[in-house]
Amino acid sequence: MRIELHATAFDPWAVLAQHVATAAHLRGRGGALATFVGTMRDRNDGDHVQGMRLEHYPGMTERELERIAGEAAARWPLLDVVLLHRFGELQPDDPIVLVAVWSEHRAAAFDACRFIMEALKSRAPFWKKERLAHGERWVTTNTPGTAG
């Protein structure tokens, strides 16, 4: 399991390629890899967003991400999890989060990946401050992760 917070930009596809290349425990076992990459949007609540500052509570944030990944591993037969999250200054299109889940079968990989992402959005201590043309604002709600 790999859980990291990054103050600088990361390439999610390069991270995945590097992880697969060095993860001997996955060779021949991982029948499924489910991924989610979240990027910064340039619009929110009808306004153009020029940039964003993403803050977190060091120590507490890592522990909560570890707890979430551990819960997923307890619920589904997972082979590995990679969870990377940005903090600091971001621009539109910057990757914010990478969730990658390996399992022998797709159902477990899909379900665990979605669980991790939804739990992260509702439980991990992150705060977003958007930069708009007319000032700044704190984001007080998350976009829903489920339809309806």
Order of alpha helices (4+ residues) and beta strands (2+ residues): beta-alpha-beta-beta-beta-alpha-beta-beta-beta-alpha-beta-beta
